[in-house]
Amino acid sequence: MNYTPFPETRWTAIRALTSDDEASRKLGWDVVSRLYWHPVQCYVRVKWNVNDNDANDAAQNFFAYVLERNTFAAFDASKSRFRYFLRVCLDRFLINEHRASRAQKRGGGQVGSLETSGADGGVLDPADPESLDELFEQEWRRSLFEAAIKDVEELATTDTAKLQLQLFKRYDIERGSAEKLTYEDLAAEFGVTIATVTNHLHAMRTKVRLALLDRLRQVTATEREFLEESQALLGARSRRAK
């Protein structure tokens, strides 16, 4: 795996963020910041109608800010899920950054990255706020899945494992929704039997599922949350795979 495990704590990364031990906080921070970087960047880009560079700057500033202030130490698992808490922290940070940027503009200073090009130069007021919620959720799931794939890739060192990964990527990831790719087509493309395709896909899907659950454990704070999230996550992926 491409992250450092926490063998002594089941709900590792989130708990580590509130630890008194600096080394544990750093490990937790690495897991959380890598997973949430892209969801935060996409959320900023869409909500504030800025380009990728400005959204990247805002995301970097946000994570630097919460790290410096140890903001995530205030998370209480009994009150909300962590990513909801992160969203609240993010929205507050962005609003404060925008206000500071506006004040700087009035004073003749350099405009910050969150100064929009809209008519009033203010925060976007999306017609459907739920679409932003869904965007953040979608990108969070995508980041989690991509992290799990990378974990599996690092362990695919044998020829068999590499073939399993190639078949999985070709059929479950790269295949377009309109592409009618069958197991027979896949067998012909890779020069293997249909039985090999079937068995290898099953094996790799199991590996990815386990890696996904392992990643999910790192960013959930309670057993109930983990079970609810895993059911929703794997259910959503199963529906998309059909």
Secondary structure as UniProt FT lines:
FT   TURN            7..8
FT   HELIX           12..17
FT   HELIX           22..47
FT   TURN            48..49
FT   HELIX           52..69
FT   HELIX           71..74
FT   TURN            77..79
FT   HELIX           82..106
FT   TURN            107..108
FT   TURN            113..114
FT   HELIX           129..155
FT   HELIX           159..168
FT   HELIX           169..174
FT   TURN            177..178
FT   HELIX           183..190
FT   HELIX           194..218
FT   HELIX           223..241
//
